[in-house]
Amino acid sequence: MNFLNHKLAKIACLLSIPAINLIFAQPGISAVSCEPGTISRYPNGSLKSCVLASDTKITMTNSGIGRLIFPCKAKNKIVFTEKSQFKSCKLSKDIKMKKGNSVRTCPKDYRVTVDTSNDGKNLSIQCQRY
């Protein structure tokens, strides 16, 4: 009986790893620290925008592209969609973006803006002078 309990515990532990990953690997979810008095919210209560208190790395996961990391600069506005997905920020570091066979750089201090299709499969990433 003890052997069976040990095996069941091992299986339960292995099954919990994907469940934990589903909880913590949501697209565009990140803990952000906002400057006091700068928080704006949507009617549903989700964060719309704020001024970042510190440099913050925003991680997005997309099935077609994989994992994207956007280093956002402190003392600048960060914006999210009503569904709590990352929308835009001013970059604290250069990032490289690959499209097909070409790679382009979005420089530090430029604004990066991400638009996601309704099904969440397609992303459009724009880089603009701030």
Residue, then its C-alpha position, 0 to 999 in steps of 0.5 A: m500500500n505504501f508503494l502505491n501511495h508513493k507512486l500516486a504522489k509522484i504522478a500527482c507531483l508531475l501533473s501539477i507542473p503543467a498546471i503551475n505553468l498554465i497559471f504563471a505563463q499567461p501572455g502579457i501578465s507581469a507585476v508592475s510597480c507604478e508611481p503613486g497617483t498615476i494609475s488609470r483603470y478600465p471600467n472592469g478594474s484592470l490596469k489601463s496605464c501608469v507611470l513605471a516606478s522602476d525598469t520592468k521586463i514585460t514577458m509575452t508568450n505567443s504560440g506563433i512567435g514564442r516568448l517576447i521580452f520588452p524592457c520598459k523604462a522607469k518614469n515612463k507610461i506603460v499601457f495595457t489592453e482591457k484584457s490585461q495584455f501588454k500594449s506599449c511602453k518606452l524601451s529601457k534597452d535596444i531590442k531586436m525584432k525578427k521578421g522573416n529573414s530580416v532583423r531590425t533593432c528598436p532602439k532604447d528610448y523608442r516606444v514599442t506598441v503591440d497589437t494582438s489579433n482577437d484570436g491571440k495568434n497574430l501580433s503586430i509590433q511597432c517601433q516608433r520614436y518616442 
